[in-house]
């Protein structure tokens, strides 16, 4: 680019703060567009994983707690 590295980074940081993440090297489309296309699937997967962790983890933790000892542990 011909500019000092610090100047290049300052331009990059300014663009990122304005929402311009540049072009994808693979598809040559704006990165924000690429993220926008995939974000709904990512959020759906995250929500599903969260609920599965709760549905499986809480009962498993309770079963493990009460079957490992004869009764409640008094701290």
N, C-alpha and C positions, 0 to 999 in steps of 0.2 A: 504494500500500500504506500510505502514511502514515508509514512509519518512515524514519529517515535511511538514506542509501545504504550507509554502512559497516555498519550493523546488518543491512540486507537481504543484503549480501554475506556477512556472518558466518553468517547463517541458511542461505544457499545452500551455503556451503563446508561447514558442519556436515552438511547433508543429503547432499551428495555423498560425504563421508567415510563416511557410514552406508549408502551404496549407493542413495540415493534421488536419481535424476536428474530427477525431475519427470515431467510428462506431455508427450507429443508434441503439438505444435500442430496437426499435420495429422490424426492419427488419434485423438487423445485417449486413447491407451493409454500405460502406463508406458514410459519410454524404455529401461529395462533389459530389458523384454520385447521391444521392437523390436530392440534390439541382439542379444539372445539368439536371435531368429528368423533373423537375417542372418549371424551370426558363423560358422556352419559353412561357408556358401558363400564367405565372405570368406577364410577360412583355406584352403579347398580351392583357390581361385583363386591365392592367394599361393604355396602350395606348388608348384602347376603352373608358375607363372611362374618360380620359383626353379630348378626342374629344367630348364625350357626354356632358361633363361639359361646354365646349366652345360653342357647338352648341345650348344648351339649356340656359346656363347662360347669355351669352352676349345679345341675343335678349330679354330675360326676364328682364334683368337689364335695357336695353334701354327703353322697354315698361313701366316698373315701374317708371323710371325717368321722362319720358315725360307725363305720364298720371297722376302722382301724383301732378304735378304743371301745371300752365297755360303756362309756357314757361321755357326757360333755366334759371337756377339759376345763378345770378351774384354774385360771391364771393367777 
